[in-house]
Amino acid sequence: MNSAQADAYLRRIGAQHPAWPTSDVLRELQLRHLKTVPFENLSIHLGEEIVLEEKRLLDKVVDARRGGFCYELNGAFGGLLGALGFDVTLLAARVYGEEGRLGVPYDHLALRVRTVDGGDWLTDVGFGAHSHYPLAFGERGEQKDPGGVFRILAAGPDAAGVRGVGGSREGEDLDVERNGKAQYRLEVRPRVLGDFVSGAWWHSTSPVSHFGQSLVCSRVTEDGGRITLSGRSFTVTTADGTKQVSELATDEEVLATYRERFGIELEWVPEVRERGRAGE
């Protein structure tokens, strides 16, 4: 990412060019990203190709002022952080689903970011409702955040008895928990963006993937709450967890909500695309 692209990205999220890649700067950039760039899976249902290449991600997130899901959001954000001087490593994770079972390999992309002031952080702008600020990578106790109480701990067995490598020593898998519930299992081996193509393809095409079964567009609000548009259901969640759900009756209301609340201009209302059975 060149300096002009980085500056355009910073304007997109309303941030100034930082003097140094410090932990405080990283905290600010993550929160600004969560407030301005939606977590959304609309491309899957609009028939748009998802390409995990830096230029294509910038075209979508910065130029078209869209959002995306984990591969796109953390892929693009990782590129920006690298251009600003942060030490960025892409990490693969498997998301915990129903009954505590792990998802497919390359299920999720997260970032490990090191700063010039000695910080080592788990940074994630692509998991929907998650931490508002980076999590201390080496901390094994509770980490309180506006998004909940988080822990990064040694990977234990999932519901199927699958374990990580073992303990919490360097090079071994970690579980990330939110409010006592496992969110995803993180591998610490460095990856490159191209490693996640299979995961993005699976989530874009498989009838089993929850991304193919529903529409979602969500972001953090200025007061620390969250707004989410899923199909025609618009949910406002306050910082204290109170939810108010309204049903949007017309296409015009849906398109206006995408435009006014998420900054996304669409020509028509996306609908969940029909998918064949697994193997078809």
SERO-4910 file (N, C-alpha, C, O; in steps of 0.05 Angstrom, whole numbers):
BEGIN
 pado doro    nc1    nc2    nc3   cac1   cac2   cac3    cc1    cc2    cc3    oc1    oc2    oc3
  Met    A     17    -24      0      0      0      0     18     25      0     35     28     18
  Asn    A     14     42    -20     31     66    -21     19     88     -3     -2     85      9
  Ser    A     34    110      0     26    131     19     -1    144     12    -16    151     29
  Ala    A     -6    148    -14    -31    160    -23    -55    141    -16    -75    151     -7
  Gln    A    -51    115    -20    -72     96    -12    -77     96     18   -100     95     27
  Ala    A    -55     97     33    -58     97     62    -72    122     72    -89    121     90
  Asp    A    -66    145     60    -79    170     67   -109    169     60   -125    179     76
  Ala    A   -115    158     38   -144    155     30   -158    137     50   -181    142     57
  Tyr    A   -145    116     59   -157     97     78   -162    112    105   -183    109    117
  Leu    A   -142    128    113   -145    142    138   -168    162    137   -183    166    156
  Arg    A   -171    175    114   -194    193    110   -220    178    112   -240    188    123
  Arg    A   -220    154    101   -244    137    102   -253    132    130   -277    131    136
  Ile    A   -235    128    149   -242    123    177   -240    147    195   -243    145    219
  Gly    A   -235    170    183   -234    195    198   -210    198    217   -213    209    239
  Ala    A   -187    188    208   -163    188    225   -141    205    212   -140    207    188
  Gln    A   -124    216    229   -101    231    220    -78    212    216    -77    190    228
  His    A    -59    219    200    -35    203    196    -18    204    222    -10    225    230
  Pro    A    -13    181    234      1    181    260     31    186    257     43    179    236
  Ala    A     42    198    277     71    203    277     87    177    281    108    173    269
  Trp    A     76    160    299     90    135    306     69    113    309     46    118    317
  Pro    A     77     88    302     59     65    305     58     55    334     69     33    340
  Thr    A     45     69    351     44     62    380     18     47    387      0     45    370
  Ser    A     18     37    411     -6     22    420    -30     41    422    -52     32    415
  Asp    A    -27     65    431    -49     84    432    -60     90    404    -85     92    401
  Val    A    -43     93    385    -52     97    357    -67     73    347    -88     76    335
  Leu    A    -58     49    353    -71     25    345    -99     24    357   -118     16    343
  Arg    A   -102     30    382   -128     30    395   -147     49    381   -170     43    375
  Glu    A   -138     73    375   -155     93    361   -163     83    334   -186     86    326
  Leu    A   -144     73    318   -150     64    291   -170     41    291   -188     40    274
  Gln    A   -167     22    310   -186      0    310   -214     10    316   -233      2    303
  Leu    A   -217     27    336   -244     37    343   -256     53    320   -279     50    314
  Arg    A   -240     70    308   -250     86    285   -259     68    262   -279     73    249
  His    A   -244     46    258   -251     28    236   -278     14    243   -295     12    225
  Leu    A   -281      5    267   -306     -8    275   -330     11    273   -353      1    268
  Lys    A   -326     37    277   -348     56    276   -355     65    248   -377     75    243
  Thr    A   -337     61    229   -341     72    202   -343     52    180   -356     57    160
  Val    A   -330     29    183   -330      8    162   -347    -15    171   -340    -29    190
  Pro    A   -370    -20    158   -389    -41    168   -378    -69    164   -364    -75    145
  Phe    A   -385    -86    183   -383   -115    179   -407   -123    163   -429   -121    173
  Glu    A   -403   -133    138   -426   -140    121   -419   -162    102   -395   -165     93
  Asn    A   -439   -177     94   -435   -199     75   -452   -195     50   -460   -215     37
  Leu    A   -457   -170     43   -476   -164     21   -465   -175     -6   -481   -182    -23
  Ser    A   -439   -175    -10   -428   -183    -36   -436   -212    -43   -441   -218    -66
  Ile    A   -438   -229    -22   -446   -257    -27   -473   -258    -40   -478   -275    -57
  His    A   -492   -240    -31   -519   -242    -40   -525   -223    -64   -546   -224    -76
  Leu    A   -506   -205    -69   -508   -188    -93   -494   -200   -117   -495   -188   -139
  Gly    A   -482   -223   -114   -468   -236   -136   -441   -222   -143   -432   -225   -165
  Glu    A   -430   -208   -123   -404   -195   -128   -381   -213   -121   -382   -227   -101
  Glu    A   -360   -213   -137   -337   -230   -132   -321   -219   -109   -317   -195   -106
  Ile    A   -312   -237    -91   -295   -229    -69   -266   -238    -76   -260   -261    -78
  Val    A   -249   -218    -79   -221   -223    -87   -203   -214    -65   -203   -190    -57
  Leu    A   -187   -232    -55   -168   -226    -33   -141   -216    -44   -121   -230    -41
  Glu    A   -142   -193    -56   -118   -179    -65   -120   -150    -55   -142   -138    -55
  Glu    A    -98   -139    -46    -98   -114    -32   -112    -92    -49   -129    -77    -38
  Lys    A   -106    -90    -75   -119    -68    -90   -149    -72    -92   -164    -52    -89
  Arg    A   -158    -96    -95   -187   -101    -97   -201    -95    -70   -223    -85    -70
  Leu    A   -187   -101    -48   -198    -95    -22   -200    -65    -18   -220    -55     -7
  Leu    A   -179    -50    -26   -180    -21    -23   -201     -9    -41   -215     10    -34
  Asp    A   -204    -20    -65   -225    -10    -83   -253    -12    -70   -269      6    -73
  Lys    A   -257    -34    -55   -283    -38    -43   -286    -22    -17   -306     -7    -14
  Val    A   -267    -25      1   -270    -13     28   -266     17     27   -280     32     40
  Val    A   -246     27     12   -240     55     12   -254     70    -10   -269     89     -5
  Asp    A   -251     62    -36   -263     77    -58   -293     74    -59   -307     94    -63
  Ala    A   -303     49    -57   -332     45    -58   -346     49    -31   -370     48    -30
  Arg    A   -330     53    -10   -341     58     17   -360     36     26   -381     41     37
  Arg    A   -351     12     21   -366    -12     30   -353    -23     54   -333    -13     64
  Gly    A   -364    -45     64   -351    -61     86   -343    -88     75   -334    -90     52
  Gly    A   -346   -108     91   -339   -135     83   -340   -153    107   -348   -146    129
  Phe    A   -330   -178    103   -327   -196    126   -298   -200    132   -281   -185    121
  Cys    A   -291   -219    149   -265   -218    162   -241   -216    143   -223   -201    147
  Tyr    A   -242   -232    122   -219   -233    103   -215   -206     91   -192   -197     87
  Glu    A   -236   -192     84   -234   -166     71   -227   -144     91   -209   -128     86
  Leu    A   -241   -144    114   -236   -122    133   -209   -124    146   -194   -105    147
  Asn    A   -202   -148    157   -176   -150    170   -154   -151    149   -131   -142    154
  Gly    A   -159   -161    125   -140   -160    104   -132   -132     96   -109   -125     93
  Ala    A   -153   -115     92   -148    -87     85   -135    -72    108   -116    -57    104
  Phe    A   -146    -76    133   -136    -61    156   -107    -69    162    -91    -52    169
  Gly    A   -100    -94    158    -73   -103    162    -54    -89    142    -32    -82    150
  Gly    A    -63    -86    118    -47    -71     98    -42    -42    106    -20    -32    103
  Leu    A    -63    -30    116    -60     -2    126    -40      0    149    -22     16    149
  Leu    A    -43    -18    168    -25    -17    192      3    -22    183     22     -9    193
  Gly    A      8    -40    164     35    -45    155     46    -20    141     70    -14    145
  Ala    A     30     -6    126     39     18    113     45     40    132     61     58    126
  Leu    A     33     39    156     38     60    177     61     53    195     68     68    213
  Gly    A     74     30    190     97     22    205     93      2    227    112     -5    241
  Phe    A     69     -8    230     64    -30    250     75    -56    239     76    -60    215
  Asp    A     83    -74    257     91   -101    250     66   -119    251     56   -125    272
  Val    A     57   -127    228     31   -141    225     35   -170    216     50   -175    197
  Thr    A     22   -188    230     22   -217    222     -7   -226    219    -23   -221    237
  Leu    A    -13   -238    196    -40   -249    192    -41   -277    205    -23   -293    202
  Leu    A    -63   -281    220    -67   -307    234    -93   -320    225   -113   -306    220
  Ala    A    -93   -346    223   -117   -361    217   -130   -371    242   -117   -376    263
  Ala    A   -157   -373    241   -172   -382    264   -195   -399    254   -204   -397    231
  Arg    A   -206   -416    272   -230   -431    267   -251   -422    288   -246   -421    312
  Val    A   -274   -415    278   -295   -404    295   -311   -426    309   -318   -446    296
  Tyr    A   -317   -422    334   -334   -440    349   -363   -436    341   -373   -414    341
  Gly    A   -376   -458    334   -404   -457    326   -422   -470    347   -416   -469    371
  Glu    A   -443   -481    338   -463   -494    356   -450   -517    371   -433   -532    360
  Glu    A   -457   -520    396   -447   -541    414   -417   -541    416   -405   -561    423
  Gly    A   -405   -518    412   -376   -515    416   -359   -529    395   -335   -534    401
  Arg    A   -370   -534    372   -354   -547    351   -339   -526    334   -350   -505    328
  Leu    A   -315   -533    326   -299   -515    310   -307   -516    281   -315   -537    270
  Gly    A   -305   -493    267   -311   -491    239   -288   -500    222   -270   -514    231
  Val    A   -290   -494    196   -271   -503    176   -244   -489    180   -243   -468    192
  Pro    A   -222   -501    170   -197   -487    169   -199   -460    154   -214   -458    135
  Tyr    A   -183   -441    162   -184   -414    150   -211   -402    152   -220   -387    134
  Asp    A   -225   -408    174   -252   -398    179   -253   -368    184   -273   -355    179
  His    A   -231   -358    195   -230   -330    203   -201   -320    200   -182   -335    203
  Leu    A   -198   -294    195   -172   -281    193   -171   -260    215   -189   -243    217
  Ala    A   -150   -261    231   -145   -241    252   -117   -230    249   -101   -241    233
  Leu    A   -110   -210    264    -84   -197    262    -69   -197    289    -81   -192    310
  Arg    A    -44   -203    287    -26   -198    310     -9   -174    303      5   -174    283
  Val    A     -9   -154    320      3   -128    314     23   -121    336     15   -120    359
  Arg    A     47   -115    328     67   -105    348     72    -76    342     73    -67    319
  Thr    A     76    -61    364     79    -32    363    107    -24    372    121    -40    384
  Val    A    115      1    366    142     10    372    147     13    402    169     14    411
  Asp    A    125     15    417    128     18    446    126     -8    461    121     -9    485
  Gly    A    129    -30    447    131    -56    459    105    -71    462    104    -93    474
  Gly    A     83    -61    451     58    -74    452     56    -98    433     67    -97    411
  Asp    A     41   -118    441     36   -142    424      7   -148    426     -3   -156    447
  Trp    A     -9   -144    404    -37   -142    406    -52   -160    386    -43   -164    364
  Leu    A    -74   -172    396    -93   -185    378   -113   -164    368   -128   -153    384
  Thr    A   -112   -158    343   -128   -137    331   -148   -150    311   -141   -166    295
  Asp    A   -174   -142    314   -195   -156    298   -217   -136    293   -232   -129    311
  Val    A   -220   -128    267   -242   -110    259   -262   -126    241   -278   -113    228
  Gly    A   -260   -152    242   -276   -168    223   -291   -191    236   -295   -212    222
  Phe    A   -299   -188    261   -314   -210    274   -342   -202    283   -353   -215    300
  Gly    A   -352   -180    272   -378   -171    282   -376   -161    310   -358   -145    316
  Ala    A   -393   -170    328   -393   -161    356   -368   -173    370   -368   -197    376
  His    A   -349   -156    375   -324   -166    387   -312   -143    403   -326   -124    409
  Ser    A   -286   -144    410   -274   -123    426   -271    -97    410   -266    -98    386
  His    A   -276    -75    423   -273    -49    410   -244    -41    408   -237    -26    390
  Tyr    A   -227    -51    426   -199    -45    426   -182    -70    423   -192    -92    428
  Pro    A   -157    -67    414   -140    -91    412   -137   -104    440   -138    -91    460
  Leu    A   -133   -131    439   -129   -146    463    -99   -153    466    -86   -159    447
  Ala    A    -90   -151    491    -61   -157    496    -56   -186    490    -68   -204    503
  Phe    A    -39   -192    471    -35   -219    461    -25   -238    482    -33   -261    483
  Gly    A     -6   -228    499      6   -246    518     -8   -247    545      0   -262    563
  Glu    A    -30   -232    548    -45   -232    574    -64   -256    575    -79   -260    556
  Arg    A    -63   -271    597    -81   -295    600   -103   -290    620   -119   -308    624
  Gly    A   -104   -267    632   -126   -261    650   -148   -247    635   -148   -244    611
  Glu    A   -168   -238    650   -191   -223    638   -182   -196    628   -166   -182    640
  Gln    A   -193   -189    605   -188   -163    593   -215   -149    588   -231   -158    572
  Lys    A   -221   -128    604   -247   -115    602   -246    -95    579   -227    -80    576
  Asp    A   -268    -94    564   -270    -78    540   -299    -70    537   -316    -83    548
  Pro    A   -305    -47    524   -333    -40    520   -349    -62    506   -374    -63    509
  Gly    A   -336    -79    491   -350   -101    477   -354   -126    494   -367   -145    485
  Gly    A   -344   -126    519   -347   -150    536   -322   -155    552   -303   -139    553
  Val    A   -321   -178    565   -298   -187    580   -285   -209    564   -297   -229    559
  Phe    A   -260   -206    557   -246   -224    539   -223   -238    553   -212   -228    573
  Arg    A   -217   -262    543   -193   -277    552   -181   -290    528   -194   -299    510
  Ile    A   -154   -290    528   -139   -306    509   -124   -327    525   -108   -321    543
  Leu    A   -130   -353    520   -119   -374    537   -112   -398    520   -118   -400    497
  Ala    A    -97   -416    533    -88   -441    520   -112   -456    509   -133   -458    522
  Ala    A   -109   -466    485   -131   -480    472   -137   -507    485   -119   -523    489
  Gly    A   -161   -511    493   -170   -536    504   -185   -552    483   -186   -543    460
  Pro    A   -198   -575    490   -213   -590    470   -239   -577    463   -252   -565    481
  Asp    A   -248   -579    438   -275   -570    432   -294   -592    437   -287   -612    449
  Ala    A   -320   -589    428   -340   -608    434   -335   -635    422   -344   -656    432
  Ala    A   -319   -636    400   -313   -661    387   -287   -673    398   -277   -693    387
  Gly    A   -275   -661    418   -250   -671    430   -226   -662    415   -204   -671    421
  Val    A   -229   -643    396   -206   -632    381   -191   -613    399   -203   -595    411
  Arg    A   -165   -615    400   -148   -598    417   -130   -582    399   -124   -588    376
  Gly    A   -120   -560    410    -98   -546    398    -72   -561    404    -73   -585    412
  Val    A    -50   -548    399    -24   -562    404    -21   -569    433     -9   -589    440
  Gly    A    -32   -552    451    -29   -559    479    -31   -536    499    -54   -528    505
  Gly    A     -9   -525    509    -10   -506    530    -11   -477    520    -24   -472    499
  Ser    A      3   -460    533      3   -432    525     31   -422    518     36   -398    519
  Arg    A     49   -440    512     76   -432    505     76   -421    476     57   -426    461
  Glu    A     97   -407    469    100   -396    443     96   -417    421    108   -438    423
  Gly    A     80   -411    401     76   -429    379     52   -447    382     47   -464    364
  Glu    A     37   -445    404     15   -463    408    -12   -449    406    -14   -425    411
  Asp    A    -33   -464    398    -59   -452    392    -71   -439    417    -66   -447    440
  Leu    A    -87   -418    412   -101   -403    433   -131   -402    428   -139   -401    405
  Asp    A   -146   -401    449   -175   -396    447   -181   -368    456   -169   -358    476
  Val    A   -198   -354    441   -206   -327    448   -235   -329    458   -253   -338    444
  Glu    A   -240   -320    483   -266   -320    495   -277   -292    499   -263   -273    503
  Arg    A   -304   -291    496   -318   -266    503   -340   -272    522   -358   -289    517
  Asn    A   -340   -259    545   -360   -264    566   -363   -293    573   -385   -304    577
  Gly    A   -340   -307    574   -339   -335    582   -345   -355    561   -345   -379    566
  Lys    A   -351   -346    536   -358   -364    515   -336   -363    494   -327   -341    485
  Ala    A   -326   -386    485   -305   -388    465   -315   -377    438   -336   -385    428
  Gln    A   -300   -358    427   -307   -346    401   -292   -359    378   -305   -367    358
  Tyr    A   -266   -362    380   -251   -375    359   -224   -386    370   -214   -376    390
  Arg    A   -214   -406    355   -188   -417    362   -167   -406    343   -170   -408    318
  Leu    A   -147   -394    354   -127   -379    339   -101   -395    335    -90   -404    355
  Glu    A    -92   -398    311    -66   -408    306    -46   -385    306    -53   -363    297
  Val    A    -22   -390    315     -2   -368    316     18   -369    294     36   -352    292
  Arg    A     16   -389    277     34   -390    253     27   -368    234      4   -364    227
  Pro    A     47   -353    224     42   -331    205     30   -341    179     37   -362    169
  Arg    A     11   -326    168     -2   -332    143      0   -308    124      8   -287    132
  Val    A     -7   -313     99     -9   -292     79    -38   -291     69    -53   -310     73
  Leu    A    -45   -269     57    -73   -265     49    -83   -286     31   -106   -295     33
  Gly    A    -66   -296     13    -74   -317     -6    -82   -343      8    -96   -359     -4
  Asp    A    -72   -348     32    -79   -372     46   -109   -374     52   -120   -396     56
  Phe    A   -123   -351     53   -151   -350     61   -170   -352     38   -195   -350     42
  Val    A   -160   -356     14   -178   -357    -10   -198   -380     -7   -222   -377    -13
  Ser    A   -189   -403      3   -207   -426      5   -229   -420     26   -252   -428     22
  Gly    A   -222   -407     48   -242   -400     68   -263   -381     58   -287   -384     62
  Ala    A   -253   -360     43   -272   -341     32   -290   -354     11   -314   -348     10
  Trp    A   -279   -372     -5   -295   -386    -25   -316   -403    -11   -340   -404    -20
  Trp    A   -308   -417     10   -327   -435     24   -350   -419     36   -374   -426     33
  His    A   -344   -397     49   -365   -381     61   -382   -367     40   -405   -360     46
  Ser    A   -371   -362     16   -386   -349     -5   -405   -368    -20   -424   -360    -32
  Thr    A   -399   -394    -19   -413   -413    -36   -427   -435    -22   -447   -447    -32
  Ser    A   -419   -442      2   -430   -466     16   -457   -460     28   -461   -439     41
  Pro    A   -477   -478     24   -503   -474     37   -501   -478     67   -520   -472     81
  Val    A   -479   -489     77   -476   -494    105   -466   -469    120   -472   -465    143
  Ser    A   -452   -452    106   -441   -428    118   -464   -409    126   -482   -404    110
  His    A   -462   -398    150   -483   -379    159   -483   -354    143   -503   -340    141
  Phe    A   -460   -347    130   -459   -323    114   -477   -326     89   -487   -306     79
  Gly    A   -480   -350     80   -497   -355     57   -527   -358     64   -544   -358     46
  Gln    A   -533   -359     89   -560   -364     98   -575   -339    107   -599   -339    110
  Ser    A   -560   -317    110   -573   -292    120   -557   -268    111   -534   -270    103
  Leu    A   -570   -245    113   -557   -219    107   -550   -205    133   -564   -207    152
  Val    A   -527   -192    133   -519   -177    156   -503   -153    148   -487   -154    130
  Cys    A   -509   -131    162   -493   -106    159   -493    -93    186   -515    -86    197
  Ser    A   -470    -89    198   -468    -81    226   -444    -64    231   -423    -67    219
  Arg    A   -447    -45    250   -424    -29    258   -428    -19    287   -450    -18    297
  Val    A   -406    -11    299   -406      2    326   -415     31    322   -408     44    303
  Thr    A   -431     41    341   -441     68    340   -423     86    357   -406     77    373
  Glu    A   -427    112    355   -410    131    369   -412    128    399   -393    134    413
  Asp    A   -435    120    409   -439    117    438   -430     89    449   -434     83    472
  Gly    A   -418     73    431   -408     47    440   -428     25    437   -423      2    444
  Gly    A   -451     30    426   -471     10    420   -466     -2    393   -444     -2    383
  Arg    A   -488    -13    380   -485    -25    354   -511    -23    339   -533    -24    351
  Ile    A   -509    -19    313   -533    -21    296   -529    -44    276   -506    -48    266
  Thr    A   -550    -58    270   -548    -82    253   -573    -83    235   -596    -81    245
  Leu    A   -569    -86    209   -591    -90    190   -588   -118    180   -568   -125    166
  Ser    A   -608   -135    185   -608   -163    176   -633   -167    160   -655   -170    171
  Gly    A   -630   -168    134   -654   -169    117   -669   -143    119   -660   -122    111
  Arg    A   -694   -145    131   -710   -121    135   -712   -114    165   -727    -96    173
  Ser    A   -697   -128    182   -698   -123    211   -675   -105    219   -652   -112    215
  Phe    A   -682    -82    230   -661    -63    239   -661    -62    269   -680    -56    282
  Thr    A   -637    -69    280   -634    -71    309   -614    -50    319   -592    -47    309
  Val    A   -623    -35    339   -606    -15    353   -600    -26    380   -618    -30    396
  Thr    A   -575    -31    386   -566    -41    412   -551    -19    426   -531     -9    415
  Thr    A   -559    -11    449   -546     10    464   -521     -1    478   -517    -26    479
  Ala    A   -505     16    489   -480      8    502   -485    -10    526   -468    -27    533
  Asp    A   -509     -8    539   -515    -25    562   -529    -51    554   -538    -67    571
  Gly    A   -531    -56    527   -542    -81    518   -572    -81    511   -583   -101    502
  Thr    A   -586    -59    516   -614    -57    509   -618    -57    479   -604    -43    465
  Lys    A   -638    -73    470   -642    -75    441   -670    -65    433   -689    -69    448
  Gln    A   -671    -52    410   -696    -43    399   -696    -52    370   -679    -44    354
  Val    A   -716    -69    362   -717    -80    335   -741    -68    321   -764    -67    332
  Ser    A   -737    -60    296   -759    -50    279   -758    -64    252   -736    -71    243
  Glu    A   -781    -68    240   -783    -81    214   -787    -59    193   -805    -43    195
  Leu    A   -770    -59    173   -772    -40    151   -791    -50    130   -788    -72    119
  Ala    A   -812    -34    124   -834    -44    108   -829    -43     78   -839    -60     63
  Thr    A   -813    -23     69   -810    -19     40   -781    -21     32   -763    -18     48
  Asp    A   -777    -26      6   -750    -25     -5   -737      2     -1   -713      3      5
  Glu    A   -752     23     -3   -741     50      0   -730     53     28   -709     66     32
  Glu    A   -744     43     48   -734     45     76   -708     29     79   -690     38     93
  Val    A   -707      5     68   -683    -11     70   -659      3     57   -638      5     69
  Leu    A   -663     13     33   -641     26     18   -632     51     33   -609     58     34
  Ala    A   -652     66     45   -645     90     60   -629     83     85   -611     98     92
  Thr    A   -636     61     98   -621     53    122   -592     45    115   -574     53    129
  Tyr    A   -589     30     93   -561     24     84   -546     50     79   -523     52     87
  Arg    A   -559     69     66   -545     93     58   -540    111     82   -517    121     86
  Glu    A   -560    116     99   -558    136    120   -545    126    145   -532    141    159
  Arg    A   -547    100    151   -536     89    176   -510     75    172   -494     72    190
  Phe    A   -505     66    147   -480     50    142   -463     63    119   -441     53    114
  Gly    A   -473     83    106   -458     96     85   -455     79     59   -437     84     44
  Ile    A   -473     60     56   -472     42     33   -494     49     13   -518     48     19
  Glu    A   -486     55    -12   -505     62    -33   -510     36    -49   -492     25    -61
  Leu    A   -535     27    -50   -543      4    -66   -565     11    -85   -581     29    -80
  Glu    A   -565     -2   -108   -585      3   -128   -611    -13   -123   -632     -5   -131
  Trp    A   -608    -36   -110   -631    -52   -103   -626    -66    -76   -604    -68    -67
  Val    A   -648    -76    -65   -646    -89    -39   -635   -117    -42   -647   -133    -57
  Pro    A   -613   -124    -29   -603   -151    -31   -621   -171    -17   -634   -165      3
  Glu    A   -623   -195    -28   -638   -217    -16   -621   -241    -15   -603   -245    -31
  Val    A   -627   -259      4   -611   -283      8   -614   -300    -18   -636   -306    -27
  Arg    A   -591   -308    -28   -591   -324    -53   -595   -353    -47   -584   -364    -28
  Glu    A   -611   -366    -63   -616   -394    -60   -590   -410    -67   -576   -403    -86
  Arg    A   -585   -430    -51   -561   -447    -55   -569   -476    -56   -587   -484    -43
  Gly    A   -554   -491    -72   -559   -519    -74   -550   -534    -49   -537   -522    -32
  Arg    A   -556   -559    -48   -547   -576    -26   -517   -580    -28   -505   -577    -49
  Ala    A   -504   -586     -5   -475   -590     -5   -468   -612    -25   -480   -633    -26
  Gly    A   -448   -605    -42   -439   -625    -62   -451   -620    -89   -442   -632   -109
  Glu    A   -471   -602    -91   -483   -596   -117   -466   -575   -132   -472   -567   -154
***
